[in-house]
Amino acid sequence: MNDGATTDQPSTETTRWKLILEFDGTEFFGWQRQREGRTVQGELERALSTFVGYPVKVTGQGRTDRGVHAERQVVHADIADAVGKRRLLAAMRGLLPPDMAVIDAVKQDESFHARFSARSRIYRYRLVSRPSPLNRRMCWVVLQPPDPDLLFSCAALIRGTHDFTNFTRLTDSGPKHCLCTIARSEWIRDGVYWNYTIEGNRFLRHMVRRLVGSMVHVALGKMSIDQFRVLMEGSASVESKGYSAPPEGLVLADVIY
């Protein structure tokens, strides 16, 4: 049984597909394919290649770190014209592991690019202020209730265009600059749960987790809001960078085109 795969070589005509993925990142080593370690990109390329019978490469809107989840990760892939949406989605249901799924597939013009066509990304982070065995893979458990006023004040400071040097890991191969424009940054309390939503034109590696970790540190009295303001000024000379929250609470919620 080949789950609808064919050994035919791809025709000269291909269709660019925008694929929407949902995945639980707990058991993945992040998005990007690696020689060792299970990744979202690796699993998707394996499934697509098995389906069509020739190697397929996919391009994502960006990377997610190890342990981070997604409701709507967007990728594009060029596949032979003979493939239809219904057949593609059915094949992915059979070929992908249970912790990831292609939830939609849309034909696009060849100019569409999952990364460069995106206008903004939306991330959501969730924490809970009591032990929660059912949510331990999807929340950061913070047993001391955070100060809501301090959380709200920190979130307001993030909105606008800032240099987020102190909320990322700087490397020689990293981005040329750390300026990001944040259109939305807000905390909403839901009983014992705290939900943070952030929307921006771009995000740096570990940026959302470091922002959340630093805000929570302020709200727990482990850092002053003035120290947070200094981090937001973007000086690379500060002695201590932003504190990183654990990955399990972070979800890529959507990508806007």
C-alpha positions, 0 to 999 in steps of 0.5 A: 500500500502506498497511500496514493503515492506515485513513482512518476517523476514531476512534470514540468508544470507545478503548482505552488501550495500554501500549506497550513500546519498544526503541531504539538512541538513537545517531541520535535527538535524545532522546525528546521530539518537536522541530520539528527533529531525529529523536526517538523520540516523533516516529517512534512518533507518525508510525507510529501515526498512519499506521496508524490514519489519524488523529493519535495522541499518546503519553505516555512514562514520562519523557524520555531524552537524546540518544544514550541507549538503551532496552530497555523504554521505556514509553508509553501511547496511546489508540487506537480499540477496533477495533485488536488487539494482533497487528495493532498489533505487525505494523503497527509492524514495518512502519512503524517504522525499524530502530533502534526497535521496539514489542516488546509492547503491553498493554491497560490501564484508562483510569486507567493513565498511563505516567509517573504510574503508575510506581513505579520506573525502572531504568537500566544504564550500561556501560563497558569498559576497553579499545578495543572497536569492536563496543561503541563505540555502547553503552559508555563506553570508559575505557582506565585500569582504575577502582579497584573498591573506590572504585566500590563505595564511591561506589555505596553512598553513593548508596543512600537518599534524597538531594538530587541537586541537584549531579547535574542541570541546574537550570532555571527550568522544572525540577522543584520539588525534587531529592530522589530515593529510590534503592533499588539502586545497584551496580557489577558487574565482568565481565572488561573490562566494568563494569556499573552498575545503579541503581533509583529512584523518579524521576530528574532530567535527566542525573542517572545520567550525572553520577553515573556520571561522578563515580564513575568520576572518583573511581575514576580518582583525578581526584576524591576520595571526600570530594569525591563526598560533598560533591556528595551533600550536595546543596548548590547552592553547590559550585563544580563539579557532577558530571562527566557520562559520555557518553550511549552507555553508558546504557540505560533497562532497565525501568519498574516499575508 
